[in-house]
Amino acid sequence: MLNYSLNILGSEWIIIIFVALVLILGTNQLPGAAKKLGKAVNEFNKAKNEVQDQMKGISNTNLDISGPLETERQKLEMIAKSLGVNAAEKSDDELRKIISRKIGQKNTDKSENST
């Protein structure tokens, strides 16, 4: 029996809510309440659109990654040159391994000299 009484469609709920508002607020205060509700919905939509625009701006930002990728080889060559390594005809991975070995040797040499 209770299941049948709660089986109300959407348009019927609107009528029920409208009648309840008229009974609670009265006919004199209903236009003012509707105006306030309209302003609140308008402010909500403005805030929602602003957040959506900001999110679109963030997602459409193109990341400029060409600079570091173009100069990585130059950085490796400069580090290798400062360590006394010939960088010609060596791949980036080979240079990284050689540089890490050289830096590791310098660190162990300094730790041995300090003891």
CORVENUR-V180957 format. One record per pair of residues at least 12 apart in sequence whose ideal C-beta (glycine too) atoms are under 10 Angstrom apart, sorted by the first residue. I is the first residue (numbers start at 1). GAP is how many residues later the second one is. Records with the same first field share a line. If there is no record, write none. Layout:
I: GAP ; GAP
//
This chain:
18: 12
21: 12 ; 13 ; 16
72: 20
73: 14 ; 18 ; 19 ; 22
74: 13
75: 20
76: 14 ; 15 ; 16 ; 17 ; 18 ; 19 ; 20 ; 22 ; 23
77: 13 ; 15 ; 18
79: 16 ; 17 ; 19 ; 20 ; 23 ; 24
80: 14 ; 15 ; 16 ; 18 ; 19 ; 22
82: 17 ; 20
83: 15 ; 16 ; 18 ; 19 ; 20 ; 22 ; 23
84: 18
85: 13 ; 14 ; 16 ; 17
86: 12
87: 12
//
